Amino acid sequence: MLAQHQMNKKLESISRVLVDLQSRADQEERSILATASRQASKVAGYLLDQASIPSISSASHAFGELDTLTNSYISRLDRWSGAVAKHADADRVYAPDLLKELVGKRDDPTVDFERMVAQTYEALALRARVVVLEKVAAEFSNPHRSLSHIEGVLRSELSDIAENQSRLVRLLEDLSVMQLDSSKVPVAFAGKGTLTARTSFSLLSRMLHSAPDGIPILSESDQTVLELEPGTGGMKVVKPAE
């Protein structure tokens, strides 16, 4: 009995440490996203005023951390897609096992999955903004040179980001139509956790898939920035050729 009690205490201690580490990791990810968003707004202001970005700016570091975080989210999206594809043809899917495959734990996984989806979407959108700013910054620094090669690379990166955003939406659509239940035996049963997951998947899908003809990877202002070029009084919108 004593040995079992000591083992339980050790397991509880390990569990608390893991929860603390996960909490710190979540806070760090939120910090990276918030910092990148602030730096993107600052850089946009410098470019719109045709001002040089100060050497003390931490934008490049913030954008580098965002790039690394976004790549990790894309890798996680690959794993999610694989997990969902595995159950694509199943008549019924045991919800707790699916959520564990998606989140990696059984305690309150739906809330964690919602947070992960929101942060993935935010990271992709932020990364797209940074690519747009990089295009404008390149034109600002090289006003009389053709930048067809780098522009092609940046537009390709934007396309990749948009594709990953679309993959995220398709994933949620697939999850929202899965026949989830809480029983492993051939008797359909939906517990509270399963009903919560079903509702969550449907809501997330509707929220992200707001425009059937095009996922809003860029805001209207971002689309405008794509068509900016340096002018004598600041940045100006490029008029299409007649």
Phi, psi and omega in degrees: 000317180297317180297319179295320178297317179295321178296317179297320179296320178295318180296320178296319179296316178298318180298317179297320179296317180295320178297318180296318179296319180295320179297318179295321179296318179298317179297320179295319179296317178298323179295318179299316180294316181295318180294316179298321179296316179296316181294324178296320178295320179295313181298320177300320178296316178300315183293319180294331177270003184054040179255148177288141178286126183300149180295337180278356181298138178262017184299315184298321178294316180297319181289328176295317178295322178297318180300314179297317180295318180297319178298322178292324178292322178295320176297320177293324177297322175301317180294318177300314181299320178296319180295318180291320180299326180298330182256007188303322185260008182282140177290324179220144181236128179287109189303314181302320179293319179297314181296325177293323177296323182283318189254327179096006176205167183256342183279112177051050186289332183296317179298317179295321180294319178300317179297317180297318179297314181299317181290327176296314179298316180297318181296318179296316180295319178296318180298321177297319178298319181295321178297318178299315179297323179296321177298313181294319180297321179296319179291324180296320182279342182226066189295337186244023181236147175283132182240039186298324183291309181293325178296322177296319179296316182293320179293325176296321179294320176299320179296319178297318180296315179298322178295320178292325176295319177295323177298321179298317179294317179297322178301313181293325176297315179297319179294324185291339180255002178292144177274085182273142170211174186255012184237136176275342179275162183287049175228113183297129180207127180247109177279180182300316181296321179292316178297321178297317180296315179303311181298317181298313181300317181294316181295316180298319180298315181293322181295316184280327182269061186281339181227108184303329184268000180177120179290135184283070178293329178239143176284172180298323179291324177296319179298323178294318180300328178302335183254023179268153173214156181296138175228177183294329182254017183126195180283145179226156181283134179284128177274134179297148180295141178291000000 
